[in-house]
């Protein structure tokens, strides 16, 4: 049920995180960028981040299979 909402919101969040006023969200949100296994293309997804005891704990809206 949340998937359509993320498809609508994520592009805007990505643009904001790549723009100069990214500080609005940068305290707890980050942009994970990685290379796709099969296609080799560049992918990115917004995620939440919490730093505790010097370790970053990052979460996205999707699990990996």
CHARMM internal coordinates of N, CA and C (Angstrom, degrees):
IC EDIT
DIST 1 N 1 CA 1.4529
DIST 1 CA 1 C 1.5335
ANGL 1 N 1 CA 1 C 111.16
DIST 1 C 2 N 1.3268
ANGL 1 CA 1 C 2 N 117.21
DIHE 1 N 1 CA 1 C 2 N -35.24
DIST 2 N 2 CA 1.4640
ANGL 1 C 2 N 2 CA 120.22
DIHE 1 CA 1 C 2 N 2 CA -178.73
DIST 2 CA 2 C 1.5220
ANGL 2 N 2 CA 2 C 111.97
DIHE 1 C 2 N 2 CA 2 C -76.35
DIST 2 C 3 N 1.3252
ANGL 2 CA 2 C 3 N 117.96
DIHE 2 N 2 CA 2 C 3 N -20.61
DIST 3 N 3 CA 1.4741
ANGL 2 C 3 N 3 CA 121.99
DIHE 2 CA 2 C 3 N 3 CA -176.12
DIST 3 CA 3 C 1.5330
ANGL 3 N 3 CA 3 C 112.95
DIHE 2 C 3 N 3 CA 3 C -53.21
DIST 3 C 4 N 1.3451
ANGL 3 CA 3 C 4 N 120.48
DIHE 3 N 3 CA 3 C 4 N -48.60
DIST 4 N 4 CA 1.4738
ANGL 3 C 4 N 4 CA 118.98
DIHE 3 CA 3 C 4 N 4 CA 179.20
DIST 4 CA 4 C 1.5248
ANGL 4 N 4 CA 4 C 112.46
DIHE 3 C 4 N 4 CA 4 C -61.72
DIST 4 C 5 N 1.3213
ANGL 4 CA 4 C 5 N 117.16
DIHE 4 N 4 CA 4 C 5 N -34.41
DIST 5 N 5 CA 1.4576
ANGL 4 C 5 N 5 CA 120.51
DIHE 4 CA 4 C 5 N 5 CA 178.95
DIST 5 CA 5 C 1.5252
ANGL 5 N 5 CA 5 C 110.55
DIHE 4 C 5 N 5 CA 5 C -66.21
DIST 5 C 6 N 1.3347
ANGL 5 CA 5 C 6 N 117.32
DIHE 5 N 5 CA 5 C 6 N -44.10
DIST 6 N 6 CA 1.4622
ANGL 5 C 6 N 6 CA 120.90
DIHE 5 CA 5 C 6 N 6 CA 177.93
DIST 6 CA 6 C 1.5230
ANGL 6 N 6 CA 6 C 111.19
DIHE 5 C 6 N 6 CA 6 C -63.49
DIST 6 C 7 N 1.3256
ANGL 6 CA 6 C 7 N 117.44
DIHE 6 N 6 CA 6 C 7 N -38.90
DIST 7 N 7 CA 1.4718
ANGL 6 C 7 N 7 CA 120.19
DIHE 6 CA 6 C 7 N 7 CA 178.64
DIST 7 CA 7 C 1.5259
ANGL 7 N 7 CA 7 C 111.31
DIHE 6 C 7 N 7 CA 7 C -62.79
DIST 7 C 8 N 1.3184
ANGL 7 CA 7 C 8 N 116.37
DIHE 7 N 7 CA 7 C 8 N -28.61
DIST 8 N 8 CA 1.4557
ANGL 7 C 8 N 8 CA 121.35
DIHE 7 CA 7 C 8 N 8 CA 179.22
DIST 8 CA 8 C 1.5306
ANGL 8 N 8 CA 8 C 111.57
DIHE 7 C 8 N 8 CA 8 C -81.62
DIST 8 C 9 N 1.3221
ANGL 8 CA 8 C 9 N 116.74
DIHE 8 N 8 CA 8 C 9 N -41.82
DIST 9 N 9 CA 1.4664
ANGL 8 C 9 N 9 CA 121.70
DIHE 8 CA 8 C 9 N 9 CA -173.72
DIST 9 CA 9 C 1.5247
ANGL 9 N 9 CA 9 C 113.84
DIHE 8 C 9 N 9 CA 9 C -84.59
DIST 9 C 10 N 1.3325
ANGL 9 CA 9 C 10 N 118.84
DIHE 9 N 9 CA 9 C 10 N -38.74
DIST 10 N 10 CA 1.4657
ANGL 9 C 10 N 10 CA 121.85
DIHE 9 CA 9 C 10 N 10 CA -173.06
DIST 10 CA 10 C 1.5230
ANGL 10 N 10 CA 10 C 115.00
DIHE 9 C 10 N 10 CA 10 C -54.98
DIST 10 C 11 N 1.3351
ANGL 10 CA 10 C 11 N 120.23
DIHE 10 N 10 CA 10 C 11 N -42.47
DIST 11 N 11 CA 1.4760
ANGL 10 C 11 N 11 CA 118.17
DIHE 10 CA 10 C 11 N 11 CA 178.65
DIST 11 CA 11 C 1.5328
ANGL 11 N 11 CA 11 C 112.90
DIHE 10 C 11 N 11 CA 11 C -59.31
DIST 11 C 12 N 1.3275
ANGL 11 CA 11 C 12 N 117.04
DIHE 11 N 11 CA 11 C 12 N -38.73
DIST 12 N 12 CA 1.4708
ANGL 11 C 12 N 12 CA 120.12
DIHE 11 CA 11 C 12 N 12 CA 178.65
DIST 12 CA 12 C 1.5220
ANGL 12 N 12 CA 12 C 111.22
DIHE 11 C 12 N 12 CA 12 C -67.93
DIST 12 C 13 N 1.3280
ANGL 12 CA 12 C 13 N 116.59
DIHE 12 N 12 CA 12 C 13 N -40.33
DIST 13 N 13 CA 1.4677
ANGL 12 C 13 N 13 CA 120.81
DIHE 12 CA 12 C 13 N 13 CA 178.97
DIST 13 CA 13 C 1.5265
ANGL 13 N 13 CA 13 C 109.83
DIHE 12 C 13 N 13 CA 13 C -64.99
DIST 13 C 14 N 1.3342
ANGL 13 CA 13 C 14 N 117.56
DIHE 13 N 13 CA 13 C 14 N -41.24
DIST 14 N 14 CA 1.4709
ANGL 13 C 14 N 14 CA 120.96
DIHE 13 CA 13 C 14 N 14 CA 178.31
DIST 14 CA 14 C 1.5262
ANGL 14 N 14 CA 14 C 110.64
DIHE 13 C 14 N 14 CA 14 C -60.06
DIST 14 C 15 N 1.3327
ANGL 14 CA 14 C 15 N 116.28
DIHE 14 N 14 CA 14 C 15 N -45.94
DIST 15 N 15 CA 1.4711
ANGL 14 C 15 N 15 CA 119.55
DIHE 14 CA 14 C 15 N 15 CA 179.33
DIST 15 CA 15 C 1.5200
ANGL 15 N 15 CA 15 C 111.39
DIHE 14 C 15 N 15 CA 15 C -61.18
DIST 15 C 16 N 1.3170
ANGL 15 CA 15 C 16 N 116.81
DIHE 15 N 15 CA 15 C 16 N -43.35
DIST 16 N 16 CA 1.4649
ANGL 15 C 16 N 16 CA 120.54
DIHE 15 CA 15 C 16 N 16 CA -179.85
DIST 16 CA 16 C 1.5273
ANGL 16 N 16 CA 16 C 111.03
DIHE 15 C 16 N 16 CA 16 C -63.30
DIST 16 C 17 N 1.3453
ANGL 16 CA 16 C 17 N 117.34
DIHE 16 N 16 CA 16 C 17 N -42.56
DIST 17 N 17 CA 1.4641
ANGL 16 C 17 N 17 CA 120.59
DIHE 16 CA 16 C 17 N 17 CA -178.67
DIST 17 CA 17 C 1.5297
ANGL 17 N 17 CA 17 C 112.67
DIHE 16 C 17 N 17 CA 17 C -67.91
DIST 17 C 18 N 1.3346
ANGL 17 CA 17 C 18 N 117.70
DIHE 17 N 17 CA 17 C 18 N -22.57
DIST 18 N 18 CA 1.4714
ANGL 17 C 18 N 18 CA 121.14
DIHE 17 CA 17 C 18 N 18 CA 178.49
DIST 18 CA 18 C 1.5319
ANGL 18 N 18 CA 18 C 112.51
DIHE 17 C 18 N 18 CA 18 C -93.79
DIST 18 C 19 N 1.3298
ANGL 18 CA 18 C 19 N 117.59
DIHE 18 N 18 CA 18 C 19 N -2.62
DIST 19 N 19 CA 1.4614
ANGL 18 C 19 N 19 CA 121.68
DIHE 18 CA 18 C 19 N 19 CA -175.47
DIST 19 CA 19 C 1.5335
ANGL 19 N 19 CA 19 C 111.03
DIHE 18 C 19 N 19 CA 19 C -98.87
DIST 19 C 20 N 1.3437
ANGL 19 CA 19 C 20 N 117.13
DIHE 19 N 19 CA 19 C 20 N 165.21
DIST 20 N 20 CA 1.4649
ANGL 19 C 20 N 20 CA 120.24
DIHE 19 CA 19 C 20 N 20 CA 178.67
DIST 20 CA 20 C 1.5371
ANGL 20 N 20 CA 20 C 114.82
DIHE 19 C 20 N 20 CA 20 C -56.76
DIST 20 C 21 N 1.3525
ANGL 20 CA 20 C 21 N 120.82
DIHE 20 N 20 CA 20 C 21 N -37.68
DIST 21 N 21 CA 1.4734
ANGL 20 C 21 N 21 CA 118.37
DIHE 20 CA 20 C 21 N 21 CA 179.51
DIST 21 CA 21 C 1.5362
ANGL 21 N 21 CA 21 C 113.43
DIHE 20 C 21 N 21 CA 21 C -83.11
DIST 21 C 22 N 1.3296
ANGL 21 CA 21 C 22 N 117.21
DIHE 21 N 21 CA 21 C 22 N 30.62
DIST 22 N 22 CA 1.4617
ANGL 21 C 22 N 22 CA 120.70
DIHE 21 CA 21 C 22 N 22 CA -178.39
DIST 22 CA 22 C 1.5228
ANGL 22 N 22 CA 22 C 112.81
DIHE 21 C 22 N 22 CA 22 C -63.19
DIST 22 C 23 N 1.3202
ANGL 22 CA 22 C 23 N 117.79
DIHE 22 N 22 CA 22 C 23 N -17.99
DIST 23 N 23 CA 1.4556
ANGL 22 C 23 N 23 CA 121.26
DIHE 22 CA 22 C 23 N 23 CA -179.92
DIST 23 CA 23 C 1.5201
ANGL 23 N 23 CA 23 C 113.59
DIHE 22 C 23 N 23 CA 23 C -58.26
DIST 23 C 24 N 1.3481
ANGL 23 CA 23 C 24 N 116.51
DIHE 23 N 23 CA 23 C 24 N -20.70
DIST 24 N 24 CA 1.4597
ANGL 23 C 24 N 24 CA 121.09
DIHE 23 CA 23 C 24 N 24 CA 178.08
DIST 24 CA 24 C 1.5222
ANGL 24 N 24 CA 24 C 110.03
DIHE 23 C 24 N 24 CA 24 C -59.04
DIST 24 C 25 N 1.3349
ANGL 24 CA 24 C 25 N 117.46
DIHE 24 N 24 CA 24 C 25 N -34.57
DIST 25 N 25 CA 1.4602
ANGL 24 C 25 N 25 CA 121.28
DIHE 24 CA 24 C 25 N 25 CA -176.41
DIST 25 CA 25 C 1.5220
ANGL 25 N 25 CA 25 C 113.76
DIHE 24 C 25 N 25 CA 25 C -118.10
DIST 25 C 26 N 1.3101
ANGL 25 CA 25 C 26 N 119.50
DIHE 25 N 25 CA 25 C 26 N -10.93
DIST 26 N 26 CA 1.4561
ANGL 25 C 26 N 26 CA 121.90
DIHE 25 CA 25 C 26 N 26 CA -169.67
DIST 26 CA 26 C 1.5213
ANGL 26 N 26 CA 26 C 115.30
DIHE 25 C 26 N 26 CA 26 C -67.36
DIST 26 C 27 N 1.3193
ANGL 26 CA 26 C 27 N 118.96
DIHE 26 N 26 CA 26 C 27 N -14.39
DIST 27 N 27 CA 1.4604
ANGL 26 C 27 N 27 CA 118.97
DIHE 26 CA 26 C 27 N 27 CA -177.61
DIST 27 CA 27 C 1.5295
ANGL 27 N 27 CA 27 C 112.29
DIHE 26 C 27 N 27 CA 27 C -69.43
DIST 27 C 28 N 1.3399
ANGL 27 CA 27 C 28 N 117.84
DIHE 27 N 27 CA 27 C 28 N -26.83
DIST 28 N 28 CA 1.4667
ANGL 27 C 28 N 28 CA 119.48
DIHE 27 CA 27 C 28 N 28 CA -179.82
DIST 28 CA 28 C 1.5281
ANGL 28 N 28 CA 28 C 113.70
DIHE 27 C 28 N 28 CA 28 C -140.69
DIST 28 C 29 N 1.3194
ANGL 28 CA 28 C 29 N 117.26
DIHE 28 N 28 CA 28 C 29 N 8.14
DIST 29 N 29 CA 1.4607
ANGL 28 C 29 N 29 CA 121.09
DIHE 28 CA 28 C 29 N 29 CA -179.95
DIST 29 CA 29 C 1.5268
ANGL 29 N 29 CA 29 C 108.69
DIHE 28 C 29 N 29 CA 29 C -129.25
DIST 29 C 30 N 1.3323
ANGL 29 CA 29 C 30 N 115.72
DIHE 29 N 29 CA 29 C 30 N 140.23
DIST 30 N 30 CA 1.4624
ANGL 29 C 30 N 30 CA 120.13
DIHE 29 CA 29 C 30 N 30 CA 179.35
DIST 30 CA 30 C 1.5239
ANGL 30 N 30 CA 30 C 109.42
DIHE 29 C 30 N 30 CA 30 C -137.80
DIST 30 C 31 N 1.3072
ANGL 30 CA 30 C 31 N 115.52
DIHE 30 N 30 CA 30 C 31 N 169.03
DIST 31 N 31 CA 1.4547
ANGL 30 C 31 N 31 CA 121.46
DIHE 30 CA 30 C 31 N 31 CA 178.49
DIST 31 CA 31 C 1.5258
ANGL 31 N 31 CA 31 C 107.81
DIHE 30 C 31 N 31 CA 31 C -113.47
DIST 31 C 32 N 1.3267
ANGL 31 CA 31 C 32 N 116.01
DIHE 31 N 31 CA 31 C 32 N 110.83
DIST 32 N 32 CA 1.4629
ANGL 31 C 32 N 32 CA 121.05
DIHE 31 CA 31 C 32 N 32 CA 177.62
DIST 32 CA 32 C 1.5173
ANGL 32 N 32 CA 32 C 108.32
DIHE 31 C 32 N 32 CA 32 C -82.64
DIST 32 C 33 N 1.3177
ANGL 32 CA 32 C 33 N 116.82
DIHE 32 N 32 CA 32 C 33 N 122.61
DIST 33 N 33 CA 1.4621
ANGL 32 C 33 N 33 CA 121.39
DIHE 32 CA 32 C 33 N 33 CA 178.54
DIST 33 CA 33 C 1.5229
ANGL 33 N 33 CA 33 C 108.33
DIHE 32 C 33 N 33 CA 33 C -117.51
DIST 33 C 34 N 1.3248
ANGL 33 CA 33 C 34 N 116.35
DIHE 33 N 33 CA 33 C 34 N 132.97
DIST 34 N 34 CA 1.4567
ANGL 33 C 34 N 34 CA 121.10
DIHE 33 CA 33 C 34 N 34 CA -176.67
DIST 34 CA 34 C 1.5165
ANGL 34 N 34 CA 34 C 109.95
DIHE 33 C 34 N 34 CA 34 C -152.18
DIST 34 C 35 N 1.3336
ANGL 34 CA 34 C 35 N 116.08
DIHE 34 N 34 CA 34 C 35 N 169.45
DIST 35 N 35 CA 1.4548
ANGL 34 C 35 N 35 CA 122.80
DIHE 34 CA 34 C 35 N 35 CA -179.71
DIST 35 CA 35 C 1.5237
ANGL 35 N 35 CA 35 C 109.66
DIHE 34 C 35 N 35 CA 35 C -101.77
DIST 35 C 36 N 1.3292
ANGL 35 CA 35 C 36 N 116.57
DIHE 35 N 35 CA 35 C 36 N 132.59
DIST 36 N 36 CA 1.4648
ANGL 35 C 36 N 36 CA 121.41
DIHE 35 CA 35 C 36 N 36 CA 179.48
DIST 36 CA 36 C 1.5215
ANGL 36 N 36 CA 36 C 110.08
DIHE 35 C 36 N 36 CA 36 C -66.07
DIST 36 C 37 N 1.3155
ANGL 36 CA 36 C 37 N 116.12
DIHE 36 N 36 CA 36 C 37 N 140.89
DIST 37 N 37 CA 1.4677
ANGL 36 C 37 N 37 CA 120.81
DIHE 36 CA 36 C 37 N 37 CA -178.10
DIST 37 CA 37 C 1.5148
ANGL 37 N 37 CA 37 C 112.41
DIHE 36 C 37 N 37 CA 37 C -64.52
DIST 37 C 38 N 1.3212
ANGL 37 CA 37 C 38 N 117.50
DIHE 37 N 37 CA 37 C 38 N -50.31
DIST 38 N 38 CA 1.4699
ANGL 37 C 38 N 38 CA 120.39
DIHE 37 CA 37 C 38 N 38 CA -173.22
DIST 38 CA 38 C 1.5212
ANGL 38 N 38 CA 38 C 113.18
DIHE 37 C 38 N 38 CA 38 C -82.11
DIST 38 C 39 N 1.3425
ANGL 38 CA 38 C 39 N 116.68
DIHE 38 N 38 CA 38 C 39 N -49.27
DIST 39 N 39 CA 1.4641
ANGL 38 C 39 N 39 CA 119.54
DIHE 38 CA 38 C 39 N 39 CA -174.92
DIST 39 CA 39 C 1.5236
ANGL 39 N 39 CA 39 C 113.33
DIHE 38 C 39 N 39 CA 39 C -85.26
DIST 39 C 40 N 1.3256
ANGL 39 CA 39 C 40 N 117.03
DIHE 39 N 39 CA 39 C 40 N -23.36
DIST 40 N 40 CA 1.4601
ANGL 39 C 40 N 40 CA 120.39
DIHE 39 CA 39 C 40 N 40 CA -176.27
DIST 40 CA 40 C 1.5105
ANGL 40 N 40 CA 40 C 112.93
DIHE 39 C 40 N 40 CA 40 C 78.00
DIST 40 C 41 N 1.3393
ANGL 40 CA 40 C 41 N 117.07
DIHE 40 N 40 CA 40 C 41 N 4.87
DIST 41 N 41 CA 1.4548
ANGL 40 C 41 N 41 CA 120.86
DIHE 40 CA 40 C 41 N 41 CA -179.13
DIST 41 CA 41 C 1.5187
ANGL 41 N 41 CA 41 C 112.23
DIHE 40 C 41 N 41 CA 41 C -77.56
DIST 41 C 42 N 1.3143
ANGL 41 CA 41 C 42 N 116.06
DIHE 41 N 41 CA 41 C 42 N 159.50
DIST 42 N 42 CA 1.4589
ANGL 41 C 42 N 42 CA 121.87
DIHE 41 CA 41 C 42 N 42 CA 178.78
DIST 42 CA 42 C 1.5250
ANGL 42 N 42 CA 42 C 109.48
DIHE 41 C 42 N 42 CA 42 C -81.63
DIST 42 C 43 N 1.3276
ANGL 42 CA 42 C 43 N 116.32
DIHE 42 N 42 CA 42 C 43 N 131.96
DIST 43 N 43 CA 1.4601
ANGL 42 C 43 N 43 CA 122.76
DIHE 42 CA 42 C 43 N 43 CA 178.32
DIST 43 CA 43 C 1.5176
ANGL 43 N 43 CA 43 C 108.71
DIHE 42 C 43 N 43 CA 43 C -126.84
DIST 43 C 44 N 1.3242
ANGL 43 CA 43 C 44 N 116.37
DIHE 43 N 43 CA 43 C 44 N 156.44
DIST 44 N 44 CA 1.4619
ANGL 43 C 44 N 44 CA 120.21
DIHE 43 CA 43 C 44 N 44 CA 175.30
DIST 44 CA 44 C 1.5215
ANGL 44 N 44 CA 44 C 108.83
DIHE 43 C 44 N 44 CA 44 C -151.28
DIST 44 C 45 N 1.3251
ANGL 44 CA 44 C 45 N 115.52
DIHE 44 N 44 CA 44 C 45 N 152.57
DIST 45 N 45 CA 1.4521
ANGL 44 C 45 N 45 CA 121.91
DIHE 44 CA 44 C 45 N 45 CA 176.62
DIST 45 CA 45 C 1.5204
ANGL 45 N 45 CA 45 C 108.86
DIHE 44 C 45 N 45 CA 45 C -150.54
DIST 45 C 46 N 1.3157
ANGL 45 CA 45 C 46 N 117.80
DIHE 45 N 45 CA 45 C 46 N 140.34
DIST 46 N 46 CA 1.4625
ANGL 45 C 46 N 46 CA 119.91
DIHE 45 CA 45 C 46 N 46 CA 176.09
DIST 46 CA 46 C 1.5238
ANGL 46 N 46 CA 46 C 109.54
DIHE 45 C 46 N 46 CA 46 C -70.12
DIST 46 C 47 N 1.3044
ANGL 46 CA 46 C 47 N 116.05
DIHE 46 N 46 CA 46 C 47 N 150.85
DIST 47 N 47 CA 1.4568
ANGL 46 C 47 N 47 CA 120.90
DIHE 46 CA 46 C 47 N 47 CA 177.46
DIST 47 CA 47 C 1.5135
ANGL 47 N 47 CA 47 C 110.90
DIHE 46 C 47 N 47 CA 47 C -148.64
DIST 47 C 48 N 1.3138
ANGL 47 CA 47 C 48 N 115.27
DIHE 47 N 47 CA 47 C 48 N 162.84
DIST 48 N 48 CA 1.4589
ANGL 47 C 48 N 48 CA 121.11
DIHE 47 CA 47 C 48 N 48 CA 175.74
DIST 48 CA 48 C 1.5196
ANGL 48 N 48 CA 48 C 108.22
DIHE 47 C 48 N 48 CA 48 C -93.50
DIST 48 C 49 N 1.3108
ANGL 48 CA 48 C 49 N 115.62
DIHE 48 N 48 CA 48 C 49 N 148.80
DIST 49 N 49 CA 1.4580
ANGL 48 C 49 N 49 CA 120.38
DIHE 48 CA 48 C 49 N 49 CA -177.82
DIST 49 CA 49 C 1.5209
ANGL 49 N 49 CA 49 C 109.58
DIHE 48 C 49 N 49 CA 49 C -136.68
DIST 49 C 50 N 1.3215
ANGL 49 CA 49 C 50 N 115.47
DIHE 49 N 49 CA 49 C 50 N 137.90
DIST 50 N 50 CA 1.4621
ANGL 49 C 50 N 50 CA 122.40
DIHE 49 CA 49 C 50 N 50 CA 176.73
DIST 50 CA 50 C 1.5241
ANGL 50 N 50 CA 50 C 107.23
DIHE 49 C 50 N 50 CA 50 C -134.80
DIST 50 C 51 N 1.3129
ANGL 50 CA 50 C 51 N 117.06
DIHE 50 N 50 CA 50 C 51 N 127.88
DIST 51 N 51 CA 1.4611
ANGL 50 C 51 N 51 CA 120.27
DIHE 50 CA 50 C 51 N 51 CA 179.96
DIST 51 CA 51 C 1.5226
ANGL 51 N 51 CA 51 C 108.53
DIHE 50 C 51 N 51 CA 51 C -104.91
DIST 51 C 52 N 1.3370
ANGL 51 CA 51 C 52 N 115.11
DIHE 51 N 51 CA 51 C 52 N 125.78
DIST 52 N 52 CA 1.4577
ANGL 51 C 52 N 52 CA 121.25
DIHE 51 CA 51 C 52 N 52 CA -179.79
DIST 52 CA 52 C 1.5221
ANGL 52 N 52 CA 52 C 108.52
DIHE 51 C 52 N 52 CA 52 C -140.27
DIST 52 C 53 N 1.3127
ANGL 52 CA 52 C 53 N 116.96
DIHE 52 N 52 CA 52 C 53 N 129.18
DIST 53 N 53 CA 1.4615
ANGL 52 C 53 N 53 CA 123.11
DIHE 52 CA 52 C 53 N 53 CA 179.52
DIST 53 CA 53 C 1.5269
ANGL 53 N 53 CA 53 C 112.41
DIHE 52 C 53 N 53 CA 53 C 53.09
DIST 53 C 54 N 1.3260
ANGL 53 CA 53 C 54 N 116.92
DIHE 53 N 53 CA 53 C 54 N 38.78
DIST 54 N 54 CA 1.4523
ANGL 53 C 54 N 54 CA 121.73
DIHE 53 CA 53 C 54 N 54 CA 176.89
DIST 54 CA 54 C 1.5177
ANGL 54 N 54 CA 54 C 115.12
DIHE 53 C 54 N 54 CA 54 C 78.42
DIST 54 C 55 N 1.3323
ANGL 54 CA 54 C 55 N 117.43
DIHE 54 N 54 CA 54 C 55 N 3.18
DIST 55 N 55 CA 1.4730
ANGL 54 C 55 N 55 CA 120.94
DIHE 54 CA 54 C 55 N 55 CA 179.00
DIST 55 CA 55 C 1.5229
ANGL 55 N 55 CA 55 C 109.47
DIHE 54 C 55 N 55 CA 55 C -113.44
DIST 55 C 56 N 1.3249
ANGL 55 CA 55 C 56 N 115.90
DIHE 55 N 55 CA 55 C 56 N 136.76
DIST 56 N 56 CA 1.4653
ANGL 55 C 56 N 56 CA 120.86
DIHE 55 CA 55 C 56 N 56 CA 177.72
DIST 56 CA 56 C 1.5238
ANGL 56 N 56 CA 56 C 109.07
DIHE 55 C 56 N 56 CA 56 C -91.42
DIST 56 C 57 N 1.3225
ANGL 56 CA 56 C 57 N 116.26
DIHE 56 N 56 CA 56 C 57 N 129.27
DIST 57 N 57 CA 1.4591
ANGL 56 C 57 N 57 CA 122.97
DIHE 56 CA 56 C 57 N 57 CA 176.60
DIST 57 CA 57 C 1.5251
ANGL 57 N 57 CA 57 C 106.37
DIHE 56 C 57 N 57 CA 57 C -112.30
DIST 57 C 58 N 1.3264
ANGL 57 CA 57 C 58 N 116.16
DIHE 57 N 57 CA 57 C 58 N 115.65
DIST 58 N 58 CA 1.4567
ANGL 57 C 58 N 58 CA 121.26
DIHE 57 CA 57 C 58 N 58 CA -174.28
DIST 58 CA 58 C 1.5191
ANGL 58 N 58 CA 58 C 110.42
DIHE 57 C 58 N 58 CA 58 C -115.74
DIST 58 C 59 N 1.3301
ANGL 58 CA 58 C 59 N 116.22
DIHE 58 N 58 CA 58 C 59 N 142.65
DIST 59 N 59 CA 1.4439
ANGL 58 C 59 N 59 CA 122.93
DIHE 58 CA 58 C 59 N 59 CA -177.03
DIST 59 CA 59 C 1.5238
ANGL 59 N 59 CA 59 C 109.81
DIHE 58 C 59 N 59 CA 59 C -134.68
DIST 59 C 60 N 1.3200
ANGL 59 CA 59 C 60 N 116.68
DIHE 59 N 59 CA 59 C 60 N 142.60
DIST 60 N 60 CA 1.4658
ANGL 59 C 60 N 60 CA 122.08
DIHE 59 CA 59 C 60 N 60 CA 174.39
DIST 60 CA 60 C 1.5152
ANGL 60 N 60 CA 60 C 108.10
DIHE 59 C 60 N 60 CA 60 C -120.99
DIST 60 C 61 N 1.3286
ANGL 60 CA 60 C 61 N 115.97
DIHE 60 N 60 CA 60 C 61 N 178.09
DIST 61 N 61 CA 1.4561
ANGL 60 C 61 N 61 CA 120.03
DIHE 60 CA 60 C 61 N 61 CA 178.81
DIST 61 CA 61 C 1.5286
ANGL 61 N 61 CA 61 C 113.19
DIHE 60 C 61 N 61 CA 61 C -84.62
DIST 61 C 62 N 1.3222
ANGL 61 CA 61 C 62 N 117.87
DIHE 61 N 61 CA 61 C 62 N -2.17
DIST 62 N 62 CA 1.4659
ANGL 61 C 62 N 62 CA 120.29
DIHE 61 CA 61 C 62 N 62 CA -175.49
DIST 62 CA 62 C 1.5075
ANGL 62 N 62 CA 62 C 110.86
DIHE 61 C 62 N 62 CA 62 C -128.88
DIST 62 C 63 N 1.3210
ANGL 62 CA 62 C 63 N 114.84
DIHE 62 N 62 CA 62 C 63 N 147.26
DIST 63 N 63 CA 1.4464
ANGL 62 C 63 N 63 CA 120.20
DIHE 62 CA 62 C 63 N 63 CA 174.08
DIST 63 CA 63 C 1.5247
ANGL 63 N 63 CA 63 C 109.00
DIHE 62 C 63 N 63 CA 63 C -92.43
DIST 63 C 64 N 1.2990
ANGL 63 CA 63 C 64 N 116.20
DIHE 63 N 63 CA 63 C 64 N 166.43
DIST 64 N 64 CA 1.4646
ANGL 63 C 64 N 64 CA 120.41
DIHE 63 CA 63 C 64 N 64 CA 178.46
DIST 64 CA 64 C 1.5133
ANGL 64 N 64 CA 64 C 108.69
DIHE 63 C 64 N 64 CA 64 C -107.91
DIST 64 C 65 N 1.3137
ANGL 64 CA 64 C 65 N 116.37
DIHE 64 N 64 CA 64 C 65 N 141.05
DIST 65 N 65 CA 1.4688
ANGL 64 C 65 N 65 CA 121.63
DIHE 64 CA 64 C 65 N 65 CA -177.58
DIST 65 CA 65 C 1.5104
ANGL 65 N 65 CA 65 C 110.86
DIHE 64 C 65 N 65 CA 65 C -100.48
END
COOR INIT
IC SEED 1 N 1 CA 1 C
IC BUILD
